Amino acid sequence: MKTLGQFIKDFFVLLAWLLDLIKETFIKLFKAQKNQIQSRAYIEKFKAIESLVIHQVQENLPSVPKDFWQTHHRKILRVIYFLVLAMVLVNFARCVYKPSHISVEPVIQGDAVSFPGVKKPLNGIKSVSLELGANHTLTLPGRLVWDEDKTAKVFSPFAGRIHTVDVQLGQKIESGQTLAVIQSPEFGQAQADAKKSEAMAVLAKANLTRSKELFDHGILAKKEFEQISADAAQAIAEFDRASSRIKSLGAGYKTVDQKFPLKTTVSGVVVERNVYPGREVSSDLSNGPIFTVTDPKNLWAVLEASEVDIGRFTEGTDVTLFNNTMPAEKLKGKIIHIADFIDPVTRTVKVRVSVPNDSMRLRAEMFIQAEIPLARVEGIVVPSKAVILIGDKHYVFIETELNQFVRKEVKVGSQFADKTEITDGLKMEDKVIVEGSLYLNEILREHVKSDVSKTGWIDTIQTYFNQLTKRN
């Protein structure tokens, strides 16, 4: 114990020495600063810096501003000092100032909550009037694409170089019209094959005619006549094949010019053009189409429905479409196909909708929202977020007067994504709370907890006094 007491005594002596050292150090620093202030050292340094600034500005100014600066630089510096001081004071005041918060205590009577004394609507609490009747709709995202039944993606069957391009983007064309001319050695070979097979077929037909005459007069043997007939049939078949290929592509073979006219098979508008004169093209389909021709007055909307929505609608159902370019305009469409499989990546089902585009304001690849009607209710309907579930009962708050709210039990019917049908408990003249209902319900819940807590203490004290009375 003696050793511990000596340690504590020496520790306090050391602590007193440290305090004295710190005190003496601060006194020395204060005296040094005081001496510098009294000797006007800081003022001299400030004036020296100010003179340097004045000199530097004066040296770098042109003649006209330089004269102004020489005459009024003192006034300009005073204005600058005043603005800097004002900014410092304003920032200091903003840091120090703390706005007072006015708390509004609610008054609770049963299931009623009111805020007396508040003359304007409370922030965060919003009420709406009731609706009568509503449609249950399913909203699906999607995008617009060209109607593939009225769209032609044009590829070149031959490799070659673009000689001329005869159409422009947005141009209306008819079926069979030439889009471009391709200089193609492959097409030239096909022309040569067709012309050669034509000559062989003509020669074979002439030989067959002469052979038949000789055979009829007994001059030519039957075996030789049959061989000539077979050769003629083969030559004619080869000519039919070569000429049919050329004709099916909308080209000719009378002259071997190696110029292939690339034509469209549908009427419409050129919506895609990927060539220009001099460009090399190939017959590889993986390179994409050279032209795309479609009828833009008919589009498809491809929607993506989740697995749980399968079976909630059928083909032939009318659909309402919304687009950001026309937010106030409702577009009509009809479901024409529902995919038979689920996309393994997105886990959605593709739904195809036919969309008329007579106004020509819609474009392919636009994003849209589609509303598919599922059901309709005729009763009172409220926003789903206004309904509170407590246990197995449903409640809503209604606004009776300004900042006076009452919680009422209701019975719900059909429940949609954003709407809920109320079958009992509300009248059409009621105004239901859609924002702030959870806050009001929390006020009632805390009030009930407080009452239960107080009642529990009173019951405990009463029981204790009853037990004392019985003992006495």
C-alpha positions in Angstrom: 0.0 0.0 0.0 2.9 2.4 0.8 4.4 1.8 -2.7 1.0 2.5 -4.4 0.5 5.7 -2.4 3.9 6.9 -3.4 3.2 6.2 -7.1 -0.1 8.1 -7.0 1.7 11.1 -5.2 4.5 11.1 -7.8 1.9 10.9 -10.7 0.0 14.0 -9.5 3.3 15.9 -9.2 4.2 14.9 -12.8 0.7 16.0 -13.9 1.0 19.4 -12.2 4.4 19.9 -13.9 2.9 19.1 -17.4 0.0 21.6 -16.7 2.5 24.3 -15.7 4.6 23.6 -18.8 1.5 23.9 -21.1 0.5 27.1 -19.3 3.9 28.7 -19.7 4.0 27.7 -23.4 0.7 29.4 -24.2 1.7 32.5 -22.3 4.9 32.8 -24.3 3.0 32.3 -27.6 0.4 34.9 -26.6 3.1 37.4 -25.6 4.9 36.9 -28.9 1.8 37.5 -30.9 0.9 40.5 -28.8 4.4 42.0 -29.3 4.0 41.5 -33.1 0.6 43.1 -33.1 1.9 46.1 -31.0 4.9 46.4 -33.3 2.5 46.6 -36.3 4.4 43.7 -38.0 1.2 42.1 -39.4 -0.1 45.4 -40.6 3.2 46.1 -42.4 3.1 42.6 -44.0 -0.5 43.2 -45.2 0.4 46.6 -46.6 3.4 45.1 -48.4 1.2 42.4 -50.0 -1.4 45.0 -50.9 1.2 47.2 -52.6 2.6 44.1 -54.5 -0.9 43.3 -55.8 -1.6 46.9 -56.8 1.8 47.0 -58.7 1.2 43.7 -60.5 -2.3 44.6 -61.6 -1.1 48.0 -62.8 1.8 46.5 -64.8 -0.4 44.0 -66.7 -3.3 46.2 -67.6 -3.8 48.0 -71.0 -3.6 51.8 -71.1 -7.3 52.7 -70.5 -8.0 50.3 -67.6 -4.5 51.2 -66.2 -5.5 54.8 -65.8 -8.7 53.9 -64.1 -6.9 51.5 -61.7 -4.3 54.2 -60.8 -7.1 56.6 -59.9 -9.6 54.4 -58.1 -7.6 51.3 -56.9 -8.2 52.2 -53.2 -12.0 52.3 -53.6 -11.9 49.0 -55.6 -9.9 47.3 -52.8 -12.3 48.6 -50.2 -15.3 47.1 -52.1 -13.4 43.8 -52.4 -12.6 43.7 -48.6 -16.2 44.5 -47.8 -17.5 41.7 -50.0 -15.1 39.2 -48.5 -16.0 40.2 -45.0 -19.8 40.0 -45.9 -19.3 36.5 -47.3 -17.4 35.3 -44.2 -20.2 36.7 -41.9 -23.0 35.1 -44.0 -21.3 31.7 -43.9 -20.7 32.0 -40.2 -24.3 32.8 -39.6 -25.4 29.9 -41.7 -23.3 27.6 -39.7 -24.5 28.9 -36.4 -28.2 29.2 -37.3 -30.4 26.3 -36.5 -34.0 26.6 -37.6 -36.6 25.7 -34.9 -38.8 22.8 -35.5 -42.5 23.2 -34.8 -44.0 20.0 -33.7 -47.7 19.4 -34.1 -49.2 17.1 -31.5 -52.2 15.0 -32.7 -55.4 14.6 -30.7 -56.7 11.1 -30.6 -60.3 10.0 -29.9 -60.9 6.4 -30.6 -60.1 5.8 -34.2 -60.0 9.5 -35.0 -56.8 11.5 -35.4 -56.9 15.3 -35.6 -54.4 18.1 -35.7 -56.2 21.1 -34.2 -54.7 24.6 -34.8 -53.3 23.7 -38.2 -55.0 25.8 -40.8 -53.4 24.3 -43.9 -53.1 20.7 -45.2 -50.3 18.7 -43.6 -47.4 17.8 -45.8 -47.2 14.1 -46.6 -51.0 13.5 -46.2 -53.1 13.4 -49.4 -56.7 12.5 -50.0 -58.7 11.7 -53.1 -62.3 11.3 -54.0 -63.7 7.8 -54.6 -64.3 6.2 -58.0 -67.2 4.2 -59.2 -66.2 1.3 -61.4 -62.8 0.4 -62.9 -61.2 -1.8 -65.5 -58.7 -4.4 -64.4 -55.9 -4.2 -67.0 -52.5 -5.9 -67.5 -49.7 -3.6 -68.5 -46.9 -5.2 -70.6 -43.7 -3.6 -72.1 -42.8 -4.1 -75.7 -41.5 -2.6 -78.9 -42.7 -1.9 -82.4 -41.3 -3.9 -85.4 -42.1 -4.1 -89.1 -45.0 -6.4 -90.1 -43.1 -9.4 -91.5 -46.1 -10.4 -93.6 -45.7 -7.2 -95.6 -41.9 -6.8 -95.4 -39.2 -8.0 -97.8 -35.5 -8.1 -96.8 -33.7 -8.1 -100.2 -30.4 -10.0 -100.6 -28.3 -10.5 -103.6 -28.2 -14.0 -105.0 -24.9 -13.2 -106.8 -21.6 -11.7 -105.6 -20.4 -8.6 -107.4 -20.1 -4.8 -107.4 -22.9 -2.3 -107.2 -23.2 -0.6 -110.6 -26.1 1.8 -109.8 -28.6 2.3 -107.0 -32.0 3.2 -108.4 -34.0 4.0 -105.1 -33.6 6.2 -102.1 -34.6 5.8 -98.4 -38.3 6.6 -97.9 -39.1 6.1 -101.6 -42.4 4.4 -102.5 -41.9 1.5 -104.9 -44.0 -1.2 -106.6 -43.5 -4.9 -106.7 -41.0 -5.9 -109.4 -39.3 -2.5 -109.4 -35.5 -2.5 -109.7 -33.7 -1.4 -106.6 -30.1 -1.6 -107.8 -28.0 -3.0 -110.7 -25.1 -5.4 -109.7 -22.1 -6.0 -112.0 -21.6 -9.7 -111.3 -19.4 -12.3 -113.1 -21.4 -15.0 -111.4 -24.6 -13.6 -113.1 -22.7 -13.4 -116.4 -21.9 -17.1 -116.1 -25.5 -17.9 -115.4 -26.5 -15.9 -118.5 -23.9 -17.7 -120.6 -25.1 -21.1 -119.3 -28.7 -20.2 -120.2 -27.8 -18.9 -123.7 -25.6 -22.0 -124.3 -28.3 -24.4 -123.1 -30.8 -22.6 -125.4 -28.5 -23.2 -128.4 -28.1 -26.8 -127.5 -31.9 -27.2 -127.0 -32.5 -25.7 -130.5 -30.0 -28.0 -132.1 -31.4 -31.0 -130.2 -34.9 -30.2 -131.4 -33.7 -30.0 -135.0 -31.8 -33.3 -134.8 -34.9 -34.9 -133.2 -37.1 -33.7 -136.1 -34.8 -35.0 -138.8 -34.3 -38.3 -136.9 -38.0 -38.8 -136.7 -38.4 -38.4 -140.5 -35.6 -40.9 -141.1 -37.0 -43.3 -138.5 -40.5 -43.1 -140.1 -39.0 -44.0 -143.5 -37.1 -46.9 -142.1 -33.7 -45.4 -142.7 -32.7 -44.9 -139.0 -32.6 -47.7 -136.5 -34.9 -47.6 -133.5 -32.0 -47.7 -131.1 -30.4 -44.6 -132.6 -33.7 -42.7 -132.7 -34.3 -43.4 -129.0 -30.8 -42.2 -128.2 -31.3 -39.0 -130.2 -34.7 -38.5 -128.4 -33.1 -38.9 -125.0 -30.3 -36.4 -125.8 -32.9 -33.9 -127.0 -35.0 -34.2 -123.9 -31.8 -33.7 -121.7 -30.8 -30.6 -123.7 -34.3 -29.1 -123.4 -34.5 -29.9 -119.7 -31.1 -28.1 -119.1 -32.4 -25.1 -121.1 -35.6 -25.0 -119.0 -33.5 -25.1 -115.8 -31.1 -22.4 -116.7 -33.7 -20.1 -118.2 -36.1 -20.6 -115.3 -33.4 -19.5 -112.8 -32.8 -16.3 -114.7 -36.5 -15.5 -115.1 -37.3 -16.2 -111.5 -34.8 -13.5 -110.5 -36.4 -11.0 -112.9 -33.5 -10.9 -115.3 -32.8 -11.8 -118.9 -30.2 -13.8 -120.8 -30.6 -12.7 -124.4 -27.5 -10.5 -123.9 -24.6 -11.6 -121.7 -23.9 -8.2 -120.0 -23.2 -9.5 -116.4 -25.6 -6.8 -115.1 -28.1 -8.2 -112.6 -31.2 -6.1 -111.7 -32.0 -6.6 -108.0 -35.8 -6.3 -107.7 -38.3 -6.2 -104.9 -41.2 -8.7 -104.5 -43.5 -6.5 -102.5 -44.9 -2.9 -102.8 -44.1 -0.4 -100.0 -41.5 2.0 -98.8 -37.7 1.6 -98.7 -36.9 1.7 -95.0 -33.4 0.4 -95.1 -30.6 0.8 -97.7 -27.1 -0.6 -97.0 -25.3 -0.1 -100.3 -23.8 2.6 -102.5 -22.3 2.6 -106.1 -19.0 0.7 -106.2 -19.6 -1.4 -103.0 -18.8 -5.1 -103.2 -21.7 -7.4 -102.2 -21.9 -11.1 -101.6 -24.6 -13.8 -101.5 -23.8 -14.5 -97.8 -27.0 -14.0 -95.8 -25.1 -13.4 -92.6 -24.0 -9.9 -93.9 -27.6 -8.6 -93.6 -30.0 -7.4 -96.2 -29.1 -4.9 -98.9 -32.6 -3.3 -98.9 -35.6 -3.6 -96.6 -39.0 -2.8 -98.2 -42.2 -2.7 -96.1 -45.6 -1.2 -95.8 -45.2 1.2 -92.8 -49.0 1.5 -92.4 -49.0 -1.9 -90.7 -46.7 -2.7 -87.8 -46.3 -5.4 -85.2 -45.9 -4.8 -81.4 -43.9 -7.5 -79.7 -44.9 -7.7 -76.0 -43.2 -9.7 -73.2 -45.5 -11.4 -70.8 -44.4 -13.2 -67.7 -45.2 -16.9 -67.0 -47.9 -16.0 -64.5 -49.8 -14.0 -67.1 -50.1 -16.9 -69.5 -53.8 -17.8 -69.9 -55.1 -14.4 -68.7 -55.7 -13.3 -72.3 -56.2 -14.9 -75.7 -55.6 -14.2 -79.4 -58.1 -11.7 -80.8 -58.1 -9.6 -77.6 -58.1 -5.8 -78.2 -55.1 -3.9 -76.8 -54.5 -0.3 -76.0 -51.0 1.0 -76.7 -49.1 4.0 -75.3 -46.0 5.6 -76.7 -43.8 8.4 -75.3 -44.0 10.4 -78.6 -47.8 10.5 -78.3 -48.5 10.3 -74.5 -52.0 11.7 -74.8 -53.0 9.4 -77.7 -54.3 5.9 -77.3 -53.4 3.5 -80.0 -55.5 0.4 -80.8 -54.2 -3.0 -81.6 -55.2 -6.7 -81.6 -53.4 -9.8 -80.4 -52.7 -12.0 -83.4 -50.3 -14.6 -81.9 -49.0 -15.9 -78.6 -45.7 -17.8 -78.6 -45.8 -21.5 -77.8 -42.6 -21.4 -75.8 -40.9 -19.4 -73.1 -37.7 -17.5 -73.8 -35.1 -19.4 -71.7 -33.1 -16.1 -71.2 -35.8 -13.6 -70.2 -38.3 -16.2 -69.0 -41.1 -14.3 -70.9 -43.6 -15.2 -73.6 -43.6 -13.2 -76.8 -47.0 -11.8 -77.7 -47.5 -10.3 -81.2 -50.0 -7.5 -81.7 -51.1 -6.0 -85.0 -51.0 -2.2 -84.9 -52.4 0.1 -87.7 -50.2 3.1 -88.5 -52.3 5.1 -90.8 -51.0 8.4 -89.3 -47.4 7.2 -90.2 -46.2 8.7 -86.8 -45.0 5.3 -85.4 -41.6 3.9 -86.1 -40.1 0.5 -85.9 -38.1 -0.2 -82.7 -40.1 2.4 -80.6 -40.7 1.3 -77.0 -44.4 1.1 -76.0 -46.6 0.1 -73.1 -49.6 -2.1 -73.8 -52.8 -2.4 -71.6 -54.7 -5.6 -72.0 -58.2 -5.6 -70.4 -58.9 -8.5 -68.1 -62.0 -7.7 -66.0 -64.3 -4.8 -64.9 -65.9 -4.0 -61.5 -68.8 -1.6 -61.0 -68.5 -0.9 -57.3 -66.5 1.7 -55.3 -62.8 1.5 -56.2 -59.9 3.0 -54.2 -56.1 3.0 -54.9 -54.6 -0.2 -53.4 -52.1 1.8 -51.4 -54.9 3.4 -49.4 -55.9 0.0 -47.9 -54.1 -1.1 -44.7 -54.2 -4.8 -43.6 -54.2 -5.2 -39.8 -54.4 -8.9 -38.8 -57.1 -10.3 -41.1 -59.1 -7.0 -41.4 -58.8 -4.2 -43.9 -58.9 -0.5 -43.0 -58.8 2.9 -44.8 -58.4 6.4 -43.4 -61.0 9.0 -44.6 -60.7 12.8 -44.2 -63.8 14.2 -42.5 -62.6 17.8 -42.3 -59.3 19.7 -42.7 -56.6 17.7 -40.9 -59.2 15.4 -39.2 -59.0 11.7 -40.1 -60.9 8.6 -39.1 -59.9 5.0 -39.6 -62.7 2.8 -40.9 -62.9 -0.9 -41.4 -63.9 -2.0 -44.9 -64.6 -5.1 -46.9 -62.7 -5.6 -50.1 -63.7 -7.3 -53.3 -61.6 -7.7 -56.4 -58.0 -6.6 -56.0 -56.0 -5.3 -59.0 -52.4 -4.2 -59.2 -53.2 -0.5 -58.4 -56.9 -0.6 -57.6 -59.0 -2.4 -54.9 -62.8 -2.8 -54.9 -64.6 -1.8 -51.6 -67.8 -3.7 -51.1 -68.8 -2.3 -47.7 -67.7 0.5 -45.3 -67.4 3.5 -47.6 -69.8 6.1 -49.2 -69.2 7.9 -52.5 -68.9 11.3 -50.7 -66.0 10.0 -48.6 -62.4 11.2 -49.3 -59.9 8.4 -48.7 -56.3 9.0 -47.7 -53.8 7.6 -50.3 -50.6 9.1 -48.9 -49.8 9.2 -45.2 -52.2 6.5 -44.1 -49.4 4.4 -42.6 -48.2 7.5 -40.6 -51.8 8.0 -39.2 -52.0 4.3 -38.4 -48.7 4.4 -36.5 -50.0 7.3 -34.4 -53.1 5.2 -33.4 -50.9 2.2 -32.7 -48.5 4.1 -30.4 -51.5 5.6 -28.6 -53.0 2.1 -28.0 -49.6 0.8 -26.7 -49.4 3.8 -24.3 -52.9 3.2 -23.0 -52.2 -0.5 -22.5 -49.0 0.3 -20.6 -50.8 2.7 -18.3 -53.7 0.4 -17.7 -51.2 -2.4 -16.8 -49.5 -0.3 -14.1 -52.9 0.7 -12.6 -54.0 -2.9 -12.5 -50.8 -4.0 -10.8 -51.0 -1.3 -8.1 -54.7 -2.0 -7.5 -54.0 -5.8 -7.0 -51.2 -4.9 -4.6 -53.4 -2.8 -2.4 -56.2 -5.4 -2.5 -53.7 -8.0 -1.2 -52.6 -5.7 1.7 -56.2 -5.1 2.7 -57.0 -8.8 2.9 -53.9 -9.4 5.1 -54.9 -6.6 7.5 
